Amino acid sequence: MKTNSISALLTGLPGRFLIQTSLYVINLATFSTLALRDWYSNNRIFNKKSYSSMVAQIIFTGIDALPTITLLGLAAGFVFTFRLISVLDSIGAADEIVNLLVNIICLGIGPFLAAIILISRTGSAIVVDLGNMKLHGEIKGLEMLGININNYLIAPRLIGCAISQLAITVYFTFIALIFGITLSGLMVSTSHFNFLYEIGTAFTPFLVMIFVIKNLLYGYVIATISCYNGLRVHTSPTEVPQQATRAIVNCLVAIFVIEGLLALALL
């Protein structure tokens, strides 16, 4: 009898996990789709009032984070770009340097580290902001005034974070490449300055498309998970840090899953 109960527990756990994960993904997809639908149906192009919340989100997520992004870009330029060029040059694989820089720095490390910054800085802030609004009855008050929450609070964050993720990744990657290649050109060989031109020509339209899609998807998913978990706060102040922690963990898992799926798709 005891053996049967243990077997049932072991076989039931994967099933429960799969069902809960599937429902969570479906809820996220439905939640974000409804938010974008309401935003699109309630806004008109060139109406500045429609975009004030989105612009505020972009400023907080992108522009306010520039000092941090700059420091991390310089560090990544030394740790990754400079060392990668030095190691490959020493073993005689100079022909592969540009290809590896594009694939590792531009398409791999850059978007991933920018997503980590977005999760830790903006994702947690969104959860705390929406969670406190839900806890203090502010969201219910807005709904009683006839304000569409999806249009006013959710969609601007989704779009703003997606745009900001792309922007900070471009900036981060630019700093990491320029600093690393310049440092390598000054300390190893002046011929390495040629990589600045070769990297620009190595970016094909297909790679640019992958770069843009990956970053927009990262930002969109991070914002969706953060908003969804923030609105799951109900009655207790202790739910706010709990939902913030869950959102951060779920965002990290989602980024790894997306990275893995894109890697398999591009094989």
Backbone torsions as a table, in degrees:
resi	resn	phi	psi	omega
1	MET	NA	-43.7	179.1
2	LYS	-64.9	-39.1	179.2
3	THR	-64.0	-40.0	179.5
4	ASN	-64.7	-39.0	180.0
5	SER	-67.7	-37.6	177.6
6	ILE	-66.6	-41.1	178.9
7	SER	-64.0	-41.6	178.8
8	ALA	-64.3	-37.4	178.9
9	LEU	-66.1	-44.8	-177.5
10	LEU	-67.6	-37.7	179.9
11	THR	-79.3	-24.2	-178.5
12	GLY	-80.9	-30.0	-178.3
13	LEU	-60.5	-48.6	178.3
14	PRO	-61.2	-38.3	179.1
15	GLY	-64.8	-44.2	178.2
16	ARG	-63.4	-41.8	179.5
17	PHE	-63.2	-42.6	-179.6
18	LEU	-64.9	-41.5	-179.9
19	ILE	-66.3	-46.1	-179.9
20	GLN	-63.0	-41.4	178.7
21	THR	-65.1	-43.0	179.5
22	SER	-63.1	-44.2	178.7
23	LEU	-64.1	-37.7	179.3
24	TYR	-64.4	-43.7	179.0
25	VAL	-65.2	-41.9	178.4
26	ILE	-63.3	-42.4	178.0
27	ASN	-62.6	-40.7	178.2
28	LEU	-63.7	-44.6	-179.6
29	ALA	-63.7	-43.3	179.1
30	THR	-66.0	-43.5	-179.0
31	PHE	-59.5	-48.3	-177.9
32	SER	-71.6	-36.1	179.2
33	THR	-64.8	-43.5	178.2
34	LEU	-64.7	-37.6	179.5
35	ALA	-63.9	-45.7	179.6
36	LEU	-67.7	-35.7	177.9
37	ARG	-62.9	-46.0	-179.9
38	ASP	-65.9	-37.8	179.3
39	TRP	-65.8	-43.4	-178.9
40	TYR	-65.6	-39.0	-177.0
41	SER	-76.5	-18.7	-176.8
42	ASN	-105.1	-2.4	-176.0
43	ASN	-122.1	152.4	177.9
44	ARG	-123.8	147.6	-179.4
45	ILE	-63.8	141.7	178.4
46	PHE	69.9	15.6	172.7
47	ASN	-97.3	105.8	-171.8
48	LYS	-64.5	-27.6	178.5
49	LYS	-66.1	-26.1	-179.3
50	SER	-72.2	-21.9	-172.1
51	TYR	-113.1	6.1	-177.1
52	SER	-64.2	-42.7	179.7
53	SER	-66.1	-38.9	179.7
54	MET	-66.7	-42.5	178.8
55	VAL	-63.3	-40.3	177.6
56	ALA	-62.1	-39.1	178.3
57	GLN	-66.8	-40.2	179.2
58	ILE	-65.3	-40.1	179.1
59	ILE	-63.3	-45.7	-179.3
60	PHE	-66.3	-45.0	-174.5
61	THR	-76.5	-40.3	-174.4
62	GLY	-98.5	-61.3	-172.3
63	ILE	-67.8	-44.4	-179.4
64	ASP	-65.0	-20.0	-178.3
65	ALA	-92.9	1.1	-175.4
66	LEU	-59.1	-42.6	177.4
67	PRO	-58.4	-43.5	178.4
68	THR	-65.2	-43.6	-179.8
69	ILE	-63.2	-38.4	180.0
70	THR	-63.5	-47.4	179.1
71	LEU	-61.7	-44.0	178.9
72	LEU	-68.0	-33.7	176.6
73	GLY	-65.0	-42.1	176.8
74	LEU	-64.0	-41.7	178.2
75	ALA	-64.2	-42.9	178.6
76	ALA	-66.2	-33.6	177.5
77	GLY	-61.5	-38.3	178.6
78	PHE	-79.0	-47.3	-174.1
79	VAL	-69.6	-40.9	-174.2
80	PHE	-103.3	-59.8	-172.7
81	THR	-64.8	-54.3	-177.4
82	PHE	-60.9	-45.8	-177.8
83	ARG	-70.1	-35.6	178.3
84	LEU	-64.6	-44.2	178.2
85	ILE	-63.7	-42.8	-178.4
86	SER	-63.4	-44.5	-178.1
87	VAL	-67.0	-46.6	-178.3
88	LEU	-67.1	-35.6	178.6
89	ASP	-67.2	-34.9	-178.4
90	SER	-71.9	-25.3	-179.5
91	ILE	-100.6	8.0	174.5
92	GLY	80.0	25.9	-179.9
93	ALA	-110.7	42.4	-175.7
94	ALA	-63.5	-29.8	-178.3
95	ASP	-66.1	-24.0	-177.3
96	GLU	-94.5	-1.5	-173.7
97	ILE	-63.8	-48.9	-177.2
98	VAL	-62.0	-44.4	179.7
99	ASN	-61.2	-41.4	179.6
100	LEU	-70.7	-37.1	178.2
101	LEU	-62.9	-41.9	-179.9
102	VAL	-65.1	-45.9	-175.1
103	ASN	-77.6	-35.6	-176.3
104	ILE	-87.5	-49.8	-176.1
105	ILE	-80.0	-51.4	-173.0
106	CYS	-75.8	-43.1	-175.1
107	LEU	-99.0	-13.9	-177.3
108	GLY	-113.2	-74.1	-174.1
109	ILE	-66.6	-42.2	-177.7
110	GLY	-57.7	-58.8	178.5
111	PRO	-60.7	-36.7	-177.1
112	PHE	-68.0	-47.4	179.9
113	LEU	-67.5	-36.6	176.3
114	ALA	-63.5	-37.9	177.3
115	ALA	-65.5	-38.9	177.2
116	ILE	-61.4	-42.4	177.7
117	ILE	-63.5	-42.2	179.9
118	LEU	-63.5	-41.2	179.2
119	ILE	-64.3	-50.6	-174.5
120	SER	-70.3	-30.6	-174.9
121	ARG	-97.5	-53.7	-174.1
122	THR	-90.3	-41.5	-178.1
123	GLY	-58.6	-48.1	179.1
124	SER	-64.8	-36.4	179.3
125	ALA	-65.4	-38.9	178.7
126	ILE	-64.3	-43.8	179.7
127	VAL	-61.2	-47.0	-179.3
128	VAL	-63.9	-42.6	-178.8
129	ASP	-62.6	-54.2	-179.2
130	LEU	-68.0	-35.7	178.7
131	GLY	-63.2	-43.6	178.0
132	ASN	-68.1	-37.0	176.1
133	MET	-63.1	-41.6	178.3
134	LYS	-66.8	-40.7	-177.0
135	LEU	-66.3	-38.7	-176.4
136	HIS	-90.7	5.5	176.0
137	GLY	79.7	10.4	-178.7
138	GLU	-69.0	-37.9	179.7
139	ILE	-66.9	-41.9	176.9
140	LYS	-62.3	-37.8	177.7
141	GLY	-64.5	-41.1	177.4
142	LEU	-63.2	-40.5	179.4
143	GLU	-65.6	-36.6	178.5
144	MET	-67.6	-25.7	176.3
145	LEU	-82.2	-1.7	178.7
146	GLY	87.2	14.5	-179.6
147	ILE	-86.7	128.0	178.6
148	ASN	-75.8	114.4	-176.5
149	ILE	-64.6	-39.4	179.4
150	ASN	-60.6	-41.4	-178.3
151	ASN	-75.2	-36.6	-172.2
152	TYR	-89.3	-34.4	-173.5
153	LEU	-115.8	-39.5	-168.6
154	ILE	-87.3	-58.7	-175.8
155	ALA	-57.8	-42.1	177.5
156	PRO	-59.6	-33.9	177.8
157	ARG	-71.7	-39.7	179.0
158	LEU	-62.2	-50.1	-177.7
159	ILE	-70.3	-42.0	-179.3
160	GLY	-62.3	-42.0	179.7
161	CYS	-69.3	-36.7	178.5
162	ALA	-63.7	-45.5	178.5
163	ILE	-65.7	-41.5	-178.8
164	SER	-65.9	-39.4	177.7
165	GLN	-59.4	-44.1	178.5
166	LEU	-64.2	-44.1	-176.7
167	ALA	-65.7	-46.4	-177.6
168	ILE	-71.0	-27.5	176.0
169	THR	-69.1	-42.6	176.6
170	VAL	-59.6	-46.1	-179.5
171	TYR	-65.6	-45.8	-179.9
172	PHE	-61.0	-46.6	-179.3
173	THR	-64.3	-40.3	178.7
174	PHE	-61.0	-47.2	179.7
175	ILE	-63.0	-45.5	-177.5
176	ALA	-63.0	-41.0	-179.0
177	LEU	-72.8	-47.9	-177.8
178	ILE	-62.1	-46.6	-177.9
179	PHE	-66.8	-45.2	-178.8
180	GLY	-64.0	-44.2	-179.6
181	ILE	-68.9	-40.8	178.0
182	THR	-62.3	-44.2	178.8
183	LEU	-62.4	-40.4	178.6
184	SER	-67.1	-38.8	178.9
185	GLY	-66.2	-32.9	-179.7
186	LEU	-80.9	-33.2	-171.5
187	MET	-103.1	-24.9	-175.4
188	VAL	-110.6	-64.2	-178.1
189	SER	-156.2	136.2	-179.8
190	THR	-67.5	-17.8	178.0
191	SER	-66.5	-19.4	-179.8
192	HIS	-68.4	-17.3	176.5
193	PHE	-62.9	-22.1	178.8
194	ASN	-64.4	-22.3	179.9
195	PHE	-62.7	-26.6	179.2
196	LEU	-60.0	-39.9	178.6
197	TYR	-79.0	-40.7	-175.1
198	GLU	-66.7	-33.4	178.5
199	ILE	-66.4	-39.2	178.2
200	GLY	-62.0	-38.7	179.8
201	THR	-79.4	-19.3	-178.8
202	ALA	-77.2	-17.5	-179.7
203	PHE	-79.2	102.4	176.4
204	THR	-81.7	162.2	176.3
205	PRO	-55.6	-34.1	178.6
206	PHE	-65.3	-43.4	179.2
207	LEU	-66.6	-37.7	176.5
208	VAL	-62.6	-41.7	178.6
209	MET	-62.7	-44.2	178.2
210	ILE	-62.6	-42.8	179.3
211	PHE	-59.6	-47.2	-178.0
212	VAL	-67.1	-47.1	-178.3
213	ILE	-62.0	-44.9	-178.9
214	LYS	-60.3	-45.9	-177.1
215	ASN	-70.5	-41.3	176.6
216	LEU	-62.1	-39.5	179.3
217	LEU	-67.1	-41.9	177.1
218	TYR	-57.6	-52.5	-177.8
219	GLY	-62.6	-40.8	-179.3
220	TYR	-64.2	-45.1	-179.0
221	VAL	-66.9	-42.4	179.3
222	ILE	-60.7	-45.2	179.8
223	ALA	-66.8	-38.9	179.7
224	THR	-62.5	-48.4	179.7
225	ILE	-62.7	-41.8	-178.4
226	SER	-65.4	-45.8	179.4
227	CYS	-64.7	-43.4	-178.3
228	TYR	-62.3	-45.7	179.7
229	ASN	-69.7	-33.5	177.2
230	GLY	-62.8	-37.1	180.0
231	LEU	-79.6	-5.3	177.1
232	ARG	-85.5	-1.9	173.6
233	VAL	-71.9	137.3	-175.5
234	HIS	-120.2	-73.9	-169.0
235	THR	-123.8	-22.3	-172.3
236	SER	-111.3	137.9	176.6
237	PRO	-61.3	-25.3	179.7
238	THR	-68.9	-16.6	178.8
239	GLU	-70.4	-25.7	-177.0
240	VAL	-63.2	-55.3	177.6
241	PRO	-65.0	-30.7	178.1
242	GLN	-64.9	-45.9	178.9
243	GLN	-68.8	-32.9	176.9
244	ALA	-63.8	-42.7	178.2
245	THR	-64.2	-44.2	178.6
246	ARG	-62.6	-40.2	-179.9
247	ALA	-63.9	-44.0	-179.7
248	ILE	-62.0	-45.6	179.5
249	VAL	-63.6	-45.6	-179.8
250	ASN	-64.3	-37.0	177.2
251	CYS	-64.0	-43.2	179.1
252	LEU	-63.0	-43.8	178.0
253	VAL	-62.0	-43.0	-179.4
254	ALA	-62.4	-40.8	179.8
255	ILE	-64.0	-42.7	178.0
256	PHE	-63.8	-41.1	-179.9
257	VAL	-65.2	-45.2	179.0
258	ILE	-62.3	-42.7	179.2
259	GLU	-61.0	-43.3	179.2
260	GLY	-65.9	-42.2	179.5
261	LEU	-65.1	-40.9	178.1
262	LEU	-66.7	-37.2	178.1
263	ALA	-63.7	-41.3	178.5
264	LEU	-67.4	-37.2	-178.7
265	ALA	-68.1	-28.5	-176.3
266	LEU	-94.4	1.8	179.5
267	LEU	-66.2	NA	NA
